[in-house]
Amino acid sequence: IDEFKLTKEIDKIKIGSKIEVLLEKLESYSGELIVSREKARKVHAWKKMEKAYENKEEVEGQILSKCKGGFVVSVDSCLCFLPSSQVDLKPLKNIDHLMKTPQVFECVKLDKKRGNIVLSRRSILEKKRNITKDELLEKIKEGDIVNCVVKNLTDWGCFVDINGIDALCHITDISYSRVNKPSDLINLGQTLKVKIIKIDPETKKVSVSVKDLHEDPYIKAEKEYKVGSIYPATISKVTEYGAFATLGDGLEGLIHSSELSWTKKNVSARKILSNSQKINVVFLEIDKDKRRISLSYKQTFPNPWKEFAEKNKVGDVVNCVVKNITDYALFLTVDNSIIDGMVHYRDLGYSENEEDLKKYKKN
């Protein structure tokens, strides 16, 4: 009678009802036939699951309990395994709302030898989502300009919602200027106007761009900025190898460390420039394909080497101040200029002795 209680058939059957049973034994110790209602249901359920697996049909069942790595699902008294990863489209911490309520599953694996059946609820949800997504994708095309809402921000871009379609705006498509992180320019929940730049028919992924709504500043820069001319700029970022300066209109150029000072070689930009500092720069070069602009800070000042060469020639006698003394030479500031010169100890006197360096002092 327990076999009828388990499936709640006890309320439906009465004397004279016809049921299907599985014949287990022809004769027990007491000479009776041994039959099972539950096993008959399981055989029917297994055949049903086999058919569902072969035809990829949906089956209805209930999640009964949790087990290692997933959950136990009952489909017409046939116990199946539902992996945790196949419960929903995204990981769920709590599935109490799904327990012991009718759910639709797909049979994704069936092992006759071991009697194992693996189900997936996620595949059913994915199919529904894809059908809905296909309908939504038919309403948009590449090149469309649409409004969307920012759903999520990451280090490499932002995800937006276009009337139910998830799309990605990569960090390189947010602005023509350098963007450290999207959250500097975009807020969660913000409404954006974007241009659809790509729809992948296979993956159904949509890519959008904010910067494509504006004119490319590099094309504009080729017309407006002349090589060799001086322009105002603002330092946006300082690095070891140079500094980035913003010219305006989303244009950013690099002042390489070699273009920082006439007299100091390989100097760190941090010792000369700082963020947000307003300076003048010389426009050196623009590479539209690589989207690079080269600038110079030192060329906004007179070249001290050129000035020195105009005033002096080889063989002239000049006055110097001792700037530094090393174990092999004197370093001097030449003739009240910013030009430094070196006198090797062998050029201090005809004795060509390192001890001659000790005769001199700084300043």
C-alpha positions as CSV (number, residue, x, y, z in Angstrom):
1,I,0.0,0.0,0.0
2,D,3.0,2.3,0.5
3,E,3.6,2.2,-3.3
4,F,0.2,3.9,-3.7
5,K,0.8,6.4,-0.9
6,L,4.1,7.6,-2.4
7,T,2.5,8.7,-5.7
8,K,-0.8,9.8,-4.0
9,E,-2.8,7.2,-6.0
10,I,-4.3,5.9,-2.8
11,D,-7.1,8.5,-3.1
12,K,-7.9,7.6,-6.7
13,I,-8.1,3.8,-6.6
14,K,-10.9,1.6,-5.3
15,I,-11.9,-2.1,-5.5
16,G,-12.3,-3.0,-9.1
17,S,-9.8,-0.4,-10.4
18,K,-7.5,-1.7,-13.1
19,I,-3.8,-0.9,-12.7
20,E,-0.5,-1.9,-14.3
21,V,2.1,-3.7,-12.2
22,L,5.5,-5.3,-12.7
23,L,5.8,-9.0,-12.1
24,E,8.8,-9.4,-9.8
25,K,8.5,-13.1,-8.7
26,L,6.2,-15.9,-9.7
27,E,6.1,-17.3,-6.2
28,S,7.0,-16.1,-2.8
29,Y,7.6,-18.2,0.4
30,S,3.9,-18.3,0.9
31,G,3.2,-19.2,-2.8
32,E,2.0,-15.8,-3.9
33,L,2.9,-13.7,-6.9
34,I,5.0,-10.7,-6.1
35,V,4.1,-7.5,-8.1
36,S,5.1,-3.8,-7.9
37,R,3.1,-0.8,-8.9
38,E,6.0,1.5,-8.3
39,K,8.4,-0.4,-10.5
40,A,5.8,-0.6,-13.3
41,R,5.6,3.2,-13.2
42,K,9.4,3.5,-13.3
43,V,9.6,1.2,-16.3
44,H,7.0,3.4,-18.1
45,A,8.9,6.5,-17.0
46,W,12.2,5.2,-18.2
47,K,10.7,4.4,-21.7
48,K,9.2,7.9,-21.7
49,M,12.6,9.4,-20.8
50,E,14.3,7.4,-23.6
51,K,11.9,8.7,-26.1
52,A,12.3,12.2,-24.8
53,Y,16.0,11.9,-25.0
54,E,16.0,10.6,-28.6
55,N,13.4,13.2,-29.8
56,K,14.8,16.0,-27.6
57,E,11.4,16.5,-26.1
58,E,10.6,18.5,-23.0
59,V,9.5,16.6,-19.8
60,E,7.8,17.8,-16.7
61,G,9.0,17.0,-13.2
62,Q,9.6,18.2,-9.7
63,I,12.8,19.0,-7.8
64,L,12.6,16.8,-4.7
65,S,15.9,17.4,-2.8
66,K,19.5,18.5,-2.9
67,C,22.4,16.1,-3.5
68,K,26.1,16.3,-4.2
69,G,26.7,18.6,-7.2
70,G,23.0,19.2,-7.9
71,F,19.5,18.1,-7.2
72,V,17.2,15.1,-7.5
73,V,14.3,15.5,-9.8
74,S,11.3,13.1,-10.1
75,V,9.7,12.7,-13.6
76,D,6.8,10.3,-13.2
77,S,8.5,8.6,-10.2
78,C,11.7,8.3,-12.3
79,L,14.5,9.9,-10.3
80,C,16.9,12.0,-12.4
81,F,19.9,14.2,-11.7
82,L,19.9,18.0,-12.2
83,P,23.4,19.6,-12.0
84,S,23.6,22.9,-10.1
85,S,24.9,24.6,-13.3
86,Q,21.8,23.5,-15.2
87,V,19.2,25.0,-12.9
88,D,19.0,28.5,-14.3
89,L,20.7,30.9,-16.8
90,K,22.7,32.4,-13.9
91,P,23.9,30.8,-10.6
92,L,21.2,30.8,-7.9
93,K,22.0,30.8,-4.2
94,N,18.6,29.7,-3.2
95,I,16.1,27.6,-5.3
96,D,13.4,27.1,-2.6
97,H,10.9,28.8,-5.0
98,L,11.5,26.0,-7.5
99,M,11.3,23.0,-5.1
100,K,8.4,20.6,-5.4
101,T,6.7,22.7,-8.0
102,P,6.2,21.4,-11.6
103,Q,9.1,22.5,-13.8
104,V,10.0,21.7,-17.5
105,F,13.3,20.0,-18.2
106,E,15.3,18.6,-21.2
107,C,17.0,15.2,-21.0
108,V,20.6,15.9,-21.9
109,K,22.2,12.5,-21.0
110,L,20.9,9.0,-20.6
111,D,23.0,6.0,-19.5
112,K,21.1,2.7,-19.8
113,K,23.8,0.6,-18.1
114,R,24.1,2.7,-15.0
115,G,20.4,3.8,-15.1
116,N,21.5,7.5,-14.9
117,I,19.4,10.4,-16.4
118,V,20.8,13.9,-16.4
119,L,18.3,16.8,-16.9
120,S,18.7,20.5,-17.7
121,R,16.3,23.4,-17.0
122,R,18.8,25.9,-18.3
123,S,18.6,24.7,-21.9
124,I,14.8,25.2,-21.9
125,L,15.3,28.8,-20.6
126,E,18.0,29.4,-23.2
127,K,15.8,28.3,-26.1
128,K,13.0,30.7,-24.9
129,R,15.5,33.5,-24.5
130,N,16.9,32.9,-28.0
131,I,13.5,32.9,-29.6
132,T,12.7,36.2,-27.9
133,K,16.1,37.6,-28.8
134,D,15.7,36.6,-32.5
135,E,12.4,38.5,-32.5
136,L,14.0,41.6,-30.9
137,L,17.1,41.4,-33.2
138,E,14.8,41.6,-36.3
139,K,13.8,45.1,-35.2
140,I,17.3,46.5,-35.2
141,K,20.2,46.6,-37.8
142,E,23.8,47.8,-38.0
143,G,24.0,51.5,-38.3
144,D,20.9,52.3,-36.2
145,I,21.1,55.0,-33.6
146,V,19.2,54.0,-30.5
147,N,18.7,54.9,-26.8
148,C,19.7,52.4,-24.2
149,V,20.2,52.1,-20.4
150,V,23.5,51.2,-18.8
151,K,23.1,47.8,-17.0
152,N,26.6,47.0,-15.8
153,L,30.1,48.5,-15.7
154,T,33.3,46.5,-16.1
155,D,37.0,47.4,-16.6
156,W,36.8,46.7,-20.3
157,G,33.5,48.4,-21.1
158,C,29.8,48.7,-20.2
159,F,26.7,46.5,-20.9
160,V,23.6,48.3,-22.0
161,D,20.0,47.3,-22.5
162,I,18.3,48.1,-25.9
163,N,14.7,47.3,-25.4
164,G,15.4,43.9,-23.9
165,I,18.6,43.2,-25.9
166,D,22.0,43.1,-24.0
167,A,24.8,44.9,-25.9
168,L,28.4,45.7,-25.2
169,C,30.0,49.1,-25.6
170,H,33.8,48.3,-25.4
171,I,36.1,50.8,-23.6
172,T,37.7,51.7,-27.0
173,D,34.2,52.6,-28.3
174,I,33.3,55.0,-25.5
175,S,35.5,57.9,-26.5
176,Y,38.2,58.9,-28.9
177,S,40.3,60.1,-26.0
178,R,42.0,57.8,-23.5
179,V,39.6,56.2,-21.0
180,N,41.1,54.7,-17.8
181,K,37.9,53.0,-16.8
182,P,34.3,53.4,-18.1
183,S,33.0,54.5,-14.7
184,D,34.9,57.8,-15.2
185,L,32.5,58.8,-17.9
186,I,29.4,56.6,-17.5
187,N,27.1,55.9,-14.6
188,L,25.0,52.8,-13.8
189,G,21.4,53.4,-14.9
190,Q,22.3,56.2,-17.2
191,T,20.5,56.6,-20.6
192,L,22.9,56.7,-23.5
193,K,22.5,57.4,-27.2
194,V,24.6,54.8,-29.1
195,K,25.2,53.5,-32.7
196,I,24.9,49.8,-33.4
197,I,28.2,48.9,-35.0
198,K,28.0,45.1,-35.2
199,I,25.4,42.3,-34.9
200,D,26.9,38.8,-34.9
201,P,24.3,36.4,-36.5
202,E,25.8,33.3,-35.0
203,T,26.5,34.4,-31.4
204,K,23.6,37.0,-31.4
205,K,26.0,39.4,-29.7
206,V,25.4,43.1,-30.3
207,S,28.2,45.8,-30.2
208,V,27.5,49.5,-29.8
209,S,29.5,52.7,-29.9
210,V,29.2,56.1,-28.4
211,K,32.2,57.7,-30.1
212,D,30.9,56.8,-33.6
213,L,28.2,59.4,-33.1
214,H,30.8,62.1,-33.2
215,E,33.3,63.2,-35.9
216,D,36.7,61.5,-35.6
217,P,39.0,64.1,-34.1
218,Y,42.0,62.6,-35.8
219,I,40.6,63.4,-39.2
220,K,39.8,66.9,-38.0
221,A,43.3,67.3,-36.4
222,E,45.0,66.6,-39.8
223,K,43.3,69.8,-41.1
224,E,43.5,72.0,-38.0
225,Y,47.0,71.3,-36.6
226,K,50.2,72.1,-38.4
227,V,53.4,70.2,-37.7
228,G,56.0,72.5,-36.0
229,S,53.3,74.9,-34.6
230,I,52.8,75.6,-30.9
231,Y,49.4,74.8,-29.2
232,P,48.1,74.9,-25.6
233,A,47.5,71.6,-23.9
234,T,46.7,70.1,-20.5
235,I,48.6,67.2,-19.0
236,S,46.2,64.2,-18.5
237,K,48.6,61.5,-17.4
238,V,52.2,61.3,-16.4
239,T,54.2,58.1,-16.8
240,E,57.9,57.0,-16.6
241,Y,58.4,57.2,-20.4
242,G,56.6,60.5,-20.9
243,A,53.4,62.4,-20.4
244,F,50.0,62.5,-22.2
245,A,48.6,65.9,-23.0
246,T,45.1,66.7,-24.2
247,L,44.8,69.2,-27.0
248,G,41.0,69.3,-26.9
249,D,38.2,67.7,-29.0
250,G,39.1,64.2,-27.6
251,L,42.6,64.5,-28.9
252,E,45.5,63.2,-26.8
253,G,49.2,63.2,-27.7
254,L,52.3,61.8,-26.1
255,I,55.3,63.9,-25.0
256,H,58.0,61.3,-25.0
257,S,60.7,61.6,-22.3
258,S,63.2,62.6,-25.0
259,E,61.1,65.6,-25.8
260,L,60.9,67.0,-22.2
261,S,64.3,68.7,-21.8
262,W,67.2,69.9,-24.0
263,T,69.8,69.2,-21.4
264,K,68.5,66.3,-19.3
265,K,68.6,62.9,-21.0
266,N,66.2,60.1,-20.0
267,V,64.6,62.4,-17.3
268,S,61.4,61.2,-15.6
269,A,58.3,63.2,-16.7
270,R,57.2,63.2,-13.1
271,K,60.1,65.5,-12.2
272,I,59.1,68.1,-14.8
273,L,55.3,67.8,-15.3
274,S,52.2,67.0,-13.2
275,N,48.6,66.1,-13.9
276,S,46.2,68.9,-15.0
277,Q,49.2,71.2,-15.6
278,K,48.6,73.6,-18.5
279,I,51.5,73.9,-20.9
280,N,52.4,74.8,-24.5
281,V,53.5,72.0,-26.8
282,V,54.9,71.7,-30.4
283,F,52.9,69.5,-32.7
284,L,55.4,67.0,-34.2
285,E,53.5,64.3,-35.9
286,I,50.0,62.6,-36.4
287,D,49.5,58.9,-37.4
288,K,45.8,58.6,-38.2
289,D,45.9,54.8,-38.7
290,K,47.7,54.1,-35.4
291,R,45.8,57.0,-33.8
292,R,48.9,58.5,-32.3
293,I,50.0,62.1,-31.9
294,S,53.6,63.1,-31.0
295,L,54.2,66.3,-29.1
296,S,57.2,68.1,-27.8
297,Y,57.6,70.2,-24.6
298,K,61.3,71.2,-24.9
299,Q,60.8,72.6,-28.4
300,T,58.6,75.4,-27.0
301,F,61.9,76.8,-25.4
302,P,65.0,78.0,-27.3
303,N,67.5,75.3,-27.9
304,P,70.4,76.1,-25.5
305,W,72.8,74.0,-27.6
306,K,72.1,76.0,-30.7
307,E,72.4,79.3,-28.8
308,F,75.7,78.2,-27.3
309,A,77.0,77.1,-30.7
310,E,76.2,80.5,-32.1
311,K,78.1,82.3,-29.3
312,N,81.1,80.0,-29.0
313,K,83.3,78.0,-31.3
314,V,85.9,75.2,-30.8
315,G,89.1,76.7,-29.3
316,D,87.4,79.5,-27.3
317,V,88.3,80.0,-23.7
318,V,85.3,80.1,-21.4
319,N,84.6,80.6,-17.7
320,C,83.0,77.7,-15.9
321,V,81.7,76.8,-12.4
322,V,82.4,73.3,-10.9
323,K,79.1,71.6,-10.6
324,N,80.2,68.1,-9.6
325,I,83.4,66.1,-9.0
326,T,83.7,62.4,-9.8
327,D,86.6,60.0,-9.5
328,Y,87.5,60.5,-13.2
329,A,86.4,64.0,-14.2
330,L,85.0,67.5,-13.4
331,F,81.5,68.4,-14.5
332,L,81.1,72.2,-15.1
333,T,78.4,74.7,-15.9
334,V,79.8,76.6,-18.9
335,D,79.8,80.4,-19.1
336,N,76.6,81.0,-16.9
337,S,74.5,78.9,-19.3
338,I,72.5,75.7,-18.7
339,I,75.0,73.8,-20.7
340,D,77.1,71.3,-18.8
341,G,80.6,70.3,-19.8
342,M,83.1,67.6,-18.7
343,V,86.8,67.9,-18.1
344,H,88.5,64.5,-17.9
345,Y,91.3,64.3,-15.3
346,R,93.8,63.8,-18.2
347,D,92.8,67.2,-19.5
348,L,93.4,69.0,-16.2
349,G,97.2,69.0,-16.5
350,Y,100.0,67.4,-18.4
351,S,100.7,65.1,-15.4
352,E,97.4,63.3,-16.3
353,N,97.0,62.2,-12.8
354,E,93.7,61.5,-11.0
355,E,95.1,63.2,-7.9
356,D,94.7,66.5,-9.9
357,L,90.9,66.3,-9.3
358,K,91.5,66.9,-5.5
359,K,92.7,70.5,-6.3
360,Y,89.1,71.5,-7.2
361,K,86.0,72.1,-5.1
362,K,82.3,72.4,-5.9
363,N,81.2,75.9,-6.9
